[in-house]
């Protein structure tokens, strides 16, 4: 399969998983804090870090799988644009403390997960 199709399919699946998580979180939690986006981004970072670690130890992983998981699935599953929009929306609605918490938690947890899991 060519790389464009691989990224397309992976991205579509990642987006569907993100939508599912958003739907589940919306049913279970009522909060101003954007828990669904944080959950998707944290899980995506973990998947990406584990995949990169596996790629380091298993050089025989095909290029198609790399494009499918890293570029496609993780790209569709994570969402920096939604994170940005929700943070600005919190600020505009005078929830600055939530916005700052969202920025700090997202950056510290996501980068921390990649740092811990992506061992070379």
Buried (B, 14 or more C-beta within 10 A) or exposed (E): EEBEEBBBBBBEBBBEBBBEBBEEBEEEEEEBBBBBBBBBBBBBBBBBBBBBBEBEEEEEBEEBBBBBBBBBBBBBBBBEEBBEEBBEBBBEEEBEEBBEBBBEEBEEBBEEBBEEBBEE
